[in-house]
Amino acid sequence: MKNSRLILKSLLVTTLLTTGTGLYLSSNTPAEAATLSSTPKSATTGKSITTLKLKWQTKADEVGLYNDHPPLSNGLLFFSKGGNLHAVDIATGTVKWTYRNGGTPEIVTRNSVFLINNEGYLVKVEAKTGKLLWKVKAAKPPIEIGAFAELLNGTIYFRNESGGIAAYHPVSGHKLWENKKIPMYVGSIIGQYKKVLVVKSTVNNIRTQFFGLDPTRGTILWRSEGIYSFVAYRDGQLILRQQANAPYSFPITPVPGYLVTLTKVDVTTGKVIGEENYKTVTDLSRMGNKHTSLQGSYVYSVDSNMDKDEAFLNRFTLGQASETPPKSYEEFGKWVAGPTHGMIFFQKGTQITEVNIYNNKIVTFDSLAGSALNLQLMRNGVYTGDDKGNFYIINVATGTILGKLKTDAGQYGKVNVVNNTVLIHTEYDIYAVTLPKELQ
């Protein structure tokens, strides 16, 4: 993951939550690979946990770990290793091609891969072969802070964290417009709504500024600033969570206020048109928000005391008075993930609990060896690491651990499943394992 993305993730947490060479192909058969480490047992059931079948493994640079879009196309995985872009066959781990001085893939489509190299070029290569299709100078080297590209509504938006945003045509590489006056440090593109391109960046690592741009010319339509984080877009409005200033001013006396304040901003004008407050609290001075999510008519808020290792979830009904008590999920322990696909996940000790937000059905999982890291739900499987260097695949319906892999990793990126192959991206390695039969 690029350093600036790590900075952004850290900021979101507080305001809301080596390079190697060579591809490692296991010389063991699948049966032999399963016996490389001792077979552990679940702390909950005492049953033996099967070791996941390793298909292949490779070193990778610590970039692209938290990319929202999977770097996959036509059976190939794209990633950076040794500062070069590699394309690997997902089924076998065979390197199909390498683009030198390539860096991490920024955009992957069916036929193309877009990247930004260290010299500041925006580059397009053919996904199947790695052949250079075009490259354009997009930023002055060196790119010390970071540059990023996103494909949105048929246009590539290039943002440079040292300042500026530009638009390019994805077929020709022709620059459509550029606006160097928009600061994009620890910035991101929120989306395009009602013919307005919305972007944001930090002002001073505490306050955030949002810009509404004309997507055809890049001119600024409006600007809004505050201690805000983006939550959602609904009915022509940006829903922002307004954070209290108290945690950053270090007051010596209690600061009363509201646990949750949602601000509504008209996306066409940037003007605040409404505000909703939820749950009065006696002291905000050490309160921090880790996650906020809108699901139907509810707002889910994960909050904690900054001095404690905790993260408790409350559910509020949109539009209800601030005095209305929220639904608390504190009984299930520390929040881990969700709501996603109607499920929320919690952990108490090493015990994971899954709660269905629609019918309140509870599933208790087999215990992990440690605290869950980046738990993800995909279809009928749960995928998670732990802080003891293990990775697990779990049956979401039963909570049974179907397999475990020792990675010794401390960070886990987005997991992808392609044709019964599970791709696990850690800070230093990529693992490909066979999806357990129960989930195939």
C-alpha positions as CSV (number, residue, x, y, z in Angstrom):
1,M,0.0,0.0,0.0
2,K,1.3,3.4,-0.8
3,N,2.3,5.5,2.2
4,S,-0.3,8.2,1.5
5,R,-3.0,5.5,1.5
6,L,-1.8,4.3,4.8
7,I,-1.9,7.9,6.1
8,L,-5.5,8.2,4.8
9,K,-6.6,5.0,6.5
10,S,-5.1,6.2,9.8
11,L,-6.8,9.5,9.5
12,L,-10.1,7.9,8.7
13,V,-9.8,5.7,11.8
14,T,-9.1,8.7,14.1
15,T,-11.8,10.8,12.6
16,L,-14.5,8.3,12.1
17,L,-10.9,3.7,11.9
18,T,9.9,-5.5,1.0
19,T,10.4,-6.0,-1.9
20,G,11.5,-9.5,-2.8
21,T,12.4,-11.4,-5.9
22,G,11.3,-14.7,-7.3
23,L,8.0,-16.6,-7.4
24,Y,7.6,-19.4,-4.9
25,L,5.8,-22.5,-6.2
26,S,5.4,-25.1,-3.6
27,S,7.5,-28.1,-4.4
28,N,5.2,-30.3,-2.3
29,T,2.1,-31.9,-3.6
30,P,-1.2,-30.6,-2.1
31,A,-1.2,-33.5,0.4
32,E,2.4,-32.7,1.4
33,A,1.8,-29.0,1.7
34,A,-1.0,-29.7,4.1
35,T,1.4,-31.3,6.5
36,L,4.1,-28.6,6.5
37,S,2.8,-27.3,9.9
38,S,1.2,-29.0,12.8
39,T,-2.5,-29.3,12.6
40,P,-4.1,-26.8,15.1
41,K,-7.3,-27.3,17.0
42,S,-10.2,-24.9,17.5
43,A,-10.3,-23.4,20.9
44,T,-14.1,-23.6,20.8
45,T,-14.7,-27.2,19.6
46,G,-11.4,-28.9,20.1
47,K,-11.6,-30.1,16.5
48,S,-8.6,-30.2,14.2
49,I,-8.4,-27.3,11.7
50,T,-7.4,-28.2,8.2
51,T,-4.4,-26.4,6.8
52,L,-5.4,-24.5,3.6
53,K,-3.9,-26.0,0.4
54,L,-1.2,-23.6,-0.9
55,K,-1.2,-23.4,-4.7
56,W,1.6,-20.8,-5.0
57,Q,3.1,-17.9,-3.2
58,T,5.1,-14.8,-4.3
59,K,6.7,-11.8,-2.7
60,A,5.0,-8.4,-3.4
61,D,5.7,-4.8,-2.6
62,E,3.7,-3.2,0.2
63,V,1.5,-1.2,-2.2
64,G,-2.1,-1.7,-3.4
65,L,-3.0,-3.6,-0.3
66,Y,-6.3,-1.7,0.3
67,N,-7.3,-1.0,-3.3
68,D,-11.1,-1.0,-3.7
69,H,-11.1,-2.6,-7.1
70,P,-9.6,-6.1,-7.6
71,P,-6.4,-6.1,-9.9
72,L,-7.8,-9.0,-11.9
73,S,-8.6,-9.6,-15.6
74,N,-9.1,-12.7,-17.7
75,G,-7.5,-15.1,-15.3
76,L,-4.5,-12.8,-14.5
77,L,-3.5,-11.1,-11.3
78,F,-1.5,-7.8,-11.5
79,F,0.7,-6.6,-8.7
80,S,4.0,-4.7,-8.0
81,K,7.2,-6.6,-7.0
82,G,10.6,-5.0,-7.0
83,G,9.1,-1.8,-8.4
84,N,7.9,-3.6,-11.5
85,L,4.4,-4.6,-12.6
86,H,3.8,-8.3,-12.9
87,A,1.0,-10.3,-14.4
88,V,0.6,-13.8,-13.0
89,D,-1.7,-16.7,-14.0
90,I,-4.1,-17.0,-11.1
91,A,-4.4,-20.8,-11.5
92,T,-0.7,-21.7,-11.6
93,G,1.3,-18.7,-10.4
94,T,3.2,-18.5,-13.7
95,V,4.5,-15.1,-14.5
96,K,3.0,-14.1,-17.9
97,W,4.7,-10.8,-18.4
98,T,6.6,-8.0,-16.5
99,Y,6.5,-4.3,-17.2
100,R,9.6,-2.7,-15.7
101,N,9.4,0.5,-13.6
102,G,5.7,-0.2,-13.5
103,G,4.5,0.1,-10.0
104,T,1.1,-1.0,-8.7
105,P,-1.9,-1.2,-11.0
106,E,-4.2,1.8,-10.6
107,I,-7.0,0.7,-12.9
108,V,-7.7,-2.7,-14.4
109,T,-10.2,-3.2,-17.2
110,R,-11.0,-6.2,-19.3
111,N,-8.3,-5.4,-21.8
112,S,-6.0,-2.8,-20.2
113,V,-4.0,-2.0,-17.1
114,F,-3.2,1.6,-16.1
115,L,-0.4,2.5,-13.8
116,I,1.8,5.5,-12.7
117,N,5.5,5.0,-12.8
118,N,8.2,6.7,-10.7
119,E,8.9,9.2,-13.4
120,G,5.4,10.6,-13.2
121,Y,3.9,9.0,-16.3
122,L,0.4,7.7,-16.5
123,V,0.8,4.5,-18.5
124,K,-1.6,2.2,-20.3
125,V,-0.5,-1.4,-21.2
126,E,-2.4,-4.3,-22.7
127,A,-3.6,-6.6,-20.0
128,K,-3.0,-9.8,-21.9
129,T,0.6,-9.1,-23.0
130,G,1.9,-6.1,-21.1
131,K,2.5,-4.2,-24.4
132,L,2.8,-0.5,-24.0
133,L,-0.2,1.3,-25.6
134,W,0.5,4.8,-24.5
135,K,2.0,6.9,-21.7
136,V,1.6,10.6,-20.9
137,K,3.5,12.9,-18.5
138,A,1.1,13.5,-15.6
139,A,3.3,14.7,-12.7
140,K,6.7,16.0,-12.1
141,P,9.1,13.5,-10.6
142,P,9.9,12.5,-8.0
143,I,6.4,11.6,-6.7
144,E,7.4,11.9,-3.1
145,I,3.9,12.0,-1.6
146,G,1.8,10.0,-4.1
147,A,-0.2,10.0,-7.2
148,F,-3.3,8.0,-8.0
149,A,-5.7,7.4,-10.9
150,E,-9.3,6.3,-11.0
151,L,-11.7,5.4,-13.9
152,L,-15.1,7.0,-13.4
153,N,-17.9,7.3,-15.9
154,G,-15.5,6.8,-18.8
155,T,-12.9,9.3,-17.7
156,I,-9.6,8.7,-15.9
157,Y,-9.1,11.2,-13.1
158,F,-5.5,11.6,-12.0
159,R,-4.8,13.2,-8.6
160,N,-1.5,14.3,-7.3
161,E,-1.1,14.6,-3.6
162,S,1.4,17.4,-4.0
163,G,-1.4,19.3,-5.6
164,G,-3.8,19.1,-8.5
165,I,-6.3,16.9,-10.4
166,A,-6.5,16.2,-14.1
167,A,-8.8,14.2,-16.5
168,Y,-7.6,12.0,-19.3
169,H,-9.4,10.0,-22.1
170,P,-8.8,6.3,-21.4
171,V,-8.5,5.3,-25.0
172,S,-6.1,7.9,-26.4
173,G,-4.5,9.3,-23.2
174,H,-5.5,12.8,-24.3
175,K,-5.6,15.3,-21.4
176,L,-9.1,16.7,-21.2
177,W,-8.4,19.2,-18.5
178,E,-6.2,20.0,-15.5
179,N,-6.7,22.1,-12.3
180,K,-3.5,22.5,-10.3
181,K,-5.2,24.7,-7.7
182,I,-7.1,22.0,-6.0
183,P,-5.1,20.6,-3.0
184,M,-5.3,16.8,-2.9
185,Y,-3.1,15.9,0.0
186,V,-4.6,12.8,1.7
187,G,-7.3,13.2,-0.9
188,S,-9.8,11.0,-2.7
189,I,-12.5,11.1,-5.3
190,I,-15.9,10.6,-3.7
191,G,-17.9,10.2,-6.9
192,Q,-19.9,12.0,-9.6
193,Y,-23.5,12.9,-8.7
194,K,-26.0,15.1,-10.7
195,K,-23.2,16.3,-13.1
196,V,-20.9,17.3,-10.1
197,L,-17.6,15.6,-9.5
198,V,-17.0,15.5,-5.7
199,V,-13.5,15.3,-4.3
200,K,-12.0,15.8,-0.9
201,S,-8.7,16.4,0.9
202,T,-7.3,17.3,4.3
203,V,-6.7,20.9,5.4
204,N,-4.5,20.3,8.4
205,N,-4.9,16.5,9.1
206,I,-8.0,17.4,11.2
207,R,-10.3,19.5,9.0
208,T,-11.5,18.2,5.7
209,Q,-12.4,20.2,2.5
210,F,-14.9,19.0,-0.1
211,F,-14.9,20.4,-3.6
212,G,-17.7,20.2,-6.2
213,L,-16.2,20.3,-9.7
214,D,-17.5,20.5,-13.2
215,P,-16.5,17.1,-14.6
216,T,-16.1,18.4,-18.2
217,R,-13.8,21.3,-17.4
218,G,-12.4,20.8,-13.8
219,T,-13.6,24.2,-12.6
220,I,-14.6,24.6,-9.0
221,L,-18.3,24.9,-8.4
222,W,-18.2,25.0,-4.6
223,R,-16.1,24.3,-1.6
224,S,-17.1,23.2,1.9
225,E,-14.9,22.8,4.9
226,G,-15.3,21.2,8.4
227,I,-14.3,18.3,10.6
228,Y,-16.2,16.0,8.3
229,S,-16.0,12.4,6.9
230,F,-18.1,11.2,4.0
231,V,-20.8,8.7,4.8
232,A,-23.1,8.4,1.8
233,Y,-24.9,10.1,-1.1
234,R,-28.7,10.1,-1.1
235,D,-31.4,12.0,-3.0
236,G,-29.1,14.8,-4.2
237,Q,-27.4,15.2,-0.8
238,L,-24.0,14.3,0.5
239,I,-24.4,12.8,4.0
240,L,-21.3,13.8,6.1
241,R,-20.5,12.9,9.6
242,Q,-19.4,16.0,11.6
243,Q,-16.8,15.2,14.2
244,A,-16.4,17.0,17.4
245,N,-13.4,19.3,17.8
246,A,-12.9,18.3,21.4
247,P,-10.6,15.2,20.8
248,Y,-8.1,17.5,19.0
249,S,-8.1,20.4,21.4
250,F,-7.3,18.4,24.6
251,P,-9.7,20.1,27.0
252,I,-9.2,19.7,30.7
253,T,-12.9,19.7,31.5
254,P,-15.7,17.5,30.1
255,V,-17.2,18.5,26.8
256,P,-20.8,17.6,26.4
257,G,-22.4,17.1,23.0
258,Y,-23.8,14.5,20.6
259,L,-22.3,11.2,19.8
260,V,-23.4,11.4,16.1
261,T,-24.1,14.5,14.0
262,L,-25.0,14.0,10.4
263,T,-24.8,17.0,8.1
264,K,-26.6,17.1,4.8
265,V,-25.0,19.0,1.9
266,D,-26.7,19.9,-1.4
267,V,-24.4,18.3,-4.0
268,T,-25.2,21.0,-6.6
269,T,-24.4,24.0,-4.4
270,G,-22.3,22.7,-1.6
271,K,-24.6,24.4,0.9
272,V,-25.5,22.7,4.3
273,I,-29.3,22.1,4.2
274,G,-29.8,20.1,7.3
275,E,-28.3,18.5,10.4
276,E,-29.4,15.6,12.6
277,N,-28.1,14.8,16.1
278,Y,-28.1,11.5,17.9
279,K,-27.5,10.6,21.5
280,T,-26.3,13.2,23.9
281,V,-23.1,12.4,25.9
282,T,-21.5,14.1,28.8
283,D,-18.0,14.1,27.5
284,L,-16.7,14.0,23.9
285,S,-13.1,14.8,24.7
286,R,-11.8,11.3,24.2
287,M,-14.4,9.9,21.9
288,G,-13.4,8.7,18.4
289,N,-15.5,7.3,15.6
290,K,-14.1,4.3,13.6
291,H,-16.9,3.6,11.2
292,T,-20.3,5.1,10.1
293,S,-22.7,3.3,7.7
294,L,-26.2,4.1,6.3
295,Q,-28.3,1.0,5.8
296,G,-31.9,1.7,4.8
297,S,-33.5,3.8,7.4
298,Y,-30.7,3.2,10.0
299,V,-27.3,4.7,10.7
300,Y,-24.7,2.4,12.3
301,S,-22.0,4.1,14.3
302,V,-18.8,2.4,15.7
303,D,-17.4,4.6,18.5
304,S,-14.7,4.2,21.2
305,N,-12.8,5.8,23.9
306,M,-9.4,6.7,22.4
307,D,-7.7,5.6,25.6
308,K,-9.1,2.1,25.4
309,D,-9.0,-0.8,22.9
310,E,-12.7,-0.9,22.2
311,A,-15.1,-0.4,19.4
312,F,-18.8,-0.6,20.2
313,L,-21.6,-0.4,17.6
314,N,-24.9,1.5,18.0
315,R,-27.8,1.6,15.6
316,F,-29.9,4.8,15.2
317,T,-33.1,5.4,13.3
318,L,-32.7,8.2,10.8
319,G,-34.8,11.3,11.6
320,Q,-35.6,10.3,15.2
321,A,-35.0,12.7,18.0
322,S,-31.6,12.7,19.7
323,E,-33.2,11.5,23.0
324,T,-34.3,8.3,21.4
325,P,-32.2,5.4,22.7
326,P,-30.2,3.6,20.0
327,K,-30.0,-0.2,19.7
328,S,-26.7,-1.2,21.3
329,Y,-24.7,-4.3,20.2
330,E,-22.2,-3.9,23.0
331,E,-23.2,-7.3,24.5
332,F,-21.5,-9.1,21.6
333,G,-18.1,-7.5,22.2
334,K,-15.8,-5.4,20.1
335,W,-17.0,-4.5,16.6
336,V,-15.0,-6.2,13.8
337,A,-16.8,-5.6,10.5
338,G,-20.2,-4.7,9.0
339,P,-22.9,-4.2,8.4
340,T,-22.1,-5.9,5.1
341,H,-24.7,-8.0,3.2
342,G,-26.9,-7.8,6.2
343,M,-24.3,-9.2,8.6
344,I,-22.3,-7.6,11.5
345,F,-19.3,-9.3,13.1
346,F,-18.0,-8.9,16.7
347,Q,-15.3,-10.4,18.8
348,K,-15.1,-11.0,22.5
349,G,-11.8,-12.5,23.5
350,T,-11.0,-14.9,20.6
351,Q,-14.7,-15.6,19.9
352,I,-16.3,-14.2,16.7
353,T,-20.1,-13.6,16.7
354,E,-22.1,-12.9,13.6
355,V,-25.4,-11.0,13.9
356,N,-28.0,-10.8,11.1
357,I,-29.4,-7.2,11.1
358,Y,-32.7,-8.3,9.5
359,N,-33.8,-11.2,11.8
360,N,-31.2,-10.9,14.7
361,K,-30.1,-14.5,14.1
362,I,-26.8,-15.2,15.8
363,V,-24.0,-17.5,14.7
364,T,-21.1,-18.3,17.0
365,F,-17.8,-19.0,15.1
366,D,-15.0,-21.3,16.0
367,S,-12.4,-19.3,18.0
368,L,-9.4,-17.7,16.3
369,A,-6.0,-17.7,17.8
370,G,-6.0,-13.9,18.2
371,S,-7.8,-10.7,17.3
372,A,-9.4,-10.6,13.8
373,L,-7.8,-8.5,11.2
374,N,-9.7,-7.1,8.1
375,L,-12.5,-9.6,8.2
376,Q,-14.4,-9.9,4.9
377,L,-17.6,-11.5,3.9
378,M,-18.0,-12.9,0.3
379,R,-21.0,-15.0,-0.6
380,N,-21.0,-18.0,1.8
381,G,-17.5,-17.5,3.2
382,V,-15.8,-15.3,5.8
383,Y,-12.1,-14.5,5.3
384,T,-10.0,-13.0,8.0
385,G,-6.5,-12.8,9.4
386,D,-5.6,-12.5,13.1
387,D,-2.8,-10.8,15.0
388,K,-1.0,-14.0,15.6
389,G,0.0,-14.4,11.9
390,N,-2.8,-16.7,10.8
391,F,-5.4,-16.5,8.0
392,Y,-8.8,-18.3,8.1
393,I,-11.6,-19.3,5.8
394,I,-14.9,-19.8,7.7
395,N,-18.4,-21.0,6.7
396,V,-20.7,-18.0,7.3
397,A,-23.7,-20.2,7.9
398,T,-22.2,-22.4,10.6
399,G,-19.2,-20.5,11.9
400,T,-17.0,-23.5,11.2
401,I,-13.3,-22.8,10.4
402,L,-12.8,-24.6,7.1
403,G,-9.1,-24.0,6.8
404,K,-6.2,-22.0,8.2
405,L,-2.8,-20.8,6.8
406,K,0.2,-19.6,8.7
407,T,1.4,-16.3,7.1
408,D,3.1,-14.4,9.9
409,A,1.5,-11.3,8.4
410,G,0.5,-8.2,10.3
411,Q,-1.7,-6.7,7.5
412,Y,-4.2,-8.2,5.1
413,G,-5.6,-6.6,2.0
414,K,-8.7,-7.3,0.1
415,V,-9.2,-11.0,-0.6
416,N,-10.3,-12.1,-4.0
417,V,-11.8,-15.5,-5.1
418,V,-11.4,-16.5,-8.7
419,N,-12.5,-20.0,-10.0
420,N,-12.0,-21.6,-6.6
421,T,-8.7,-20.0,-6.0
422,V,-8.4,-17.6,-3.0
423,L,-5.9,-14.8,-3.4
424,I,-4.6,-13.4,-0.1
425,H,-2.5,-10.2,-0.2
426,T,-0.4,-9.4,2.8
427,E,2.1,-6.6,3.3
428,Y,5.0,-8.7,1.9
429,D,3.4,-11.7,0.1
430,I,0.6,-12.9,-2.0
431,Y,-0.8,-16.4,-1.3
432,A,-3.0,-18.5,-3.6
433,V,-4.9,-21.2,-1.8
434,T,-7.7,-23.6,-2.9
435,L,-11.2,-22.6,-1.8
436,P,-12.5,-25.3,0.6
437,K,-14.9,-27.7,-1.0
438,E,-17.8,-26.6,1.3
439,L,-17.7,-23.2,-0.4
440,Q,-17.2,-24.3,-4.0
